[in-house]
Amino acid sequence: MSSIEELKAKLDKVIVMILVIKLFSYLVEIKTENIIELLYMAIIVLLVSVSLWLEHAKNNGLD
């Protein structure tokens, strides 16, 4: 793998982690008013976790 491709892969990981941190900081500030909003927040966390796991599996050849 060329050094430019490695740099792109590392930059992608950094961008994804920044987005995840921003999302979680946003979720911490939200005041839920009913159970549906809490369920939506749980679904968001689940989807982000699954997407990070799939990216990790793809990069490590686990699939």
N, C-alpha and C positions, 0 to 999 in steps of 0.2 A: 504494500500500500504506500502510495506516495505521501510525502510530508504534507502536501496541500489537502489531500483527502483526510488525513488524520486530523489536521487542523479544523476542517469542516465538521468532522464528527464530534470533536471536543466542543466546538462552538455551538453545535446543535444541543448537546447535553447541557451546556451552561444556560442557553436560552430557555430550554424546557424547565430547568430547575428554577430560574427566575420567575417564570410564569406560574409554577406550582406554589412558590413562596408567596407571590402576590395574591393568588387565589385563596390560600389559607389565611392570609392576613385579612382579606376581605370577609371571609366566612366568620372569622373570630369577632369582627366588629358588628355583624348583623344581629339584631335582636329579633328572635323569632316570636311571632304572636300566636301561632297555632301549630298543630301537629303536622300539617301538610308542608309548611315551610321547613320544618325540621327534617321531614322525610326527603324533601328536595335536596337539602344540604347533604344528607347521608348518601343520596344517589350520586351527587357530584363527587364526593370524596371517593366513593366506590369506583366510579368511572375513571377518575384520575389515577387511582391505585392500579387498576387493571391495565390502563394504557402504559404506565411506567413499567409494570411487570412484563408486558408484551415487548416493549422496546428493549428491556434488559435481556429477555430471552432471545430476541432476534440478534442482538449484538454478541451474545455468548454462544450462539448456536444450540440453544436448548430445545428448539421446536422440531 
